[in-house]
Amino acid sequence: MKPSEFKAWRKDCKLTQEQAAKKLGLKKRTIQYYEKGKRDGKEFKIPKTTELACYAVSVRFNTAALKLWRQLIGHDRCQSW
């Protein structure tokens, strides 16, 4: 995951840096390093485990949104989704 992709993920999830840090179990400063791609002038790579955690957070957001949408339209018991 590239720094720009990480930042786009965070913004797509409508998370602040602090919120993203909390959801991923990281410090806010680490989120800032991920978004810059550097720490103290040196390349700072985003670990695969963090990329997978981002995916897990995204799936949870999408599932919650889908559940709410289904409730709003009266299809909360739809099994085909």
C-alpha positions in Angstrom: 0.0 0.0 0.0 1.4 3.4 -1.0 1.1 6.4 1.3 -1.4 8.1 -1.1 -3.5 4.9 -1.0 -3.4 4.8 2.8 -4.5 8.5 3.0 -7.3 7.8 0.4 -8.5 4.8 2.5 -8.6 7.0 5.6 -10.6 9.7 3.9 -12.9 7.3 2.2 -13.8 5.9 5.6 -14.3 9.5 6.9 -11.7 9.0 9.6 -9.4 11.6 11.2 -5.8 10.6 11.8 -6.7 10.0 15.4 -9.7 7.9 14.6 -7.7 5.8 12.1 -5.0 5.3 14.7 -7.5 4.1 17.3 -9.2 1.7 14.9 -5.8 0.2 13.8 -4.3 0.2 17.3 -1.6 2.6 16.3 -0.3 6.0 17.4 -1.4 9.1 15.5 2.2 9.8 14.7 2.5 6.4 12.9 -0.5 7.3 10.8 1.3 10.6 9.8 4.4 8.5 8.9 2.3 6.2 6.7 0.7 9.2 4.9 4.0 10.9 4.3 5.9 7.6 3.5 8.8 9.0 5.4 10.2 9.1 9.0 13.1 11.4 9.8 13.8 11.7 6.1 14.0 7.9 5.5 11.4 5.7 3.7 8.7 4.4 6.0 6.8 1.4 4.5 3.3 0.5 5.5 3.4 -3.1 6.8 1.2 -5.7 5.1 -0.5 -6.3 8.4 -1.7 -2.7 8.5 -2.9 -3.0 4.9 -5.0 -6.0 5.9 -6.3 -4.2 9.0 -7.4 -1.3 6.7 -9.3 -3.8 4.6 -11.0 -5.3 7.7 -12.0 -1.8 8.9 -13.4 -1.1 5.4 -15.4 -4.3 5.3 -16.9 -3.5 8.7 -17.9 0.0 7.5 -19.4 -1.3 4.3 -21.3 -4.0 6.2 -22.7 -1.6 8.7 -23.8 0.8 6.0 -25.4 -2.0 4.0 -27.3 -3.2 7.1 -28.6 0.3 7.8 -29.6 0.8 4.1 -31.5 -2.6 4.2 -33.3 -1.5 7.3 -34.3 1.8 5.8 -35.8 0.2 2.7 -37.4 -2.7 4.7 -35.1 -5.5 3.4 -33.4 -6.2 6.7 -34.0 -10.0 6.3 -32.8 -10.2 2.7 -30.6 -13.3 2.5 -29.3 -12.9 -1.1 -27.0 -10.0 -0.1 
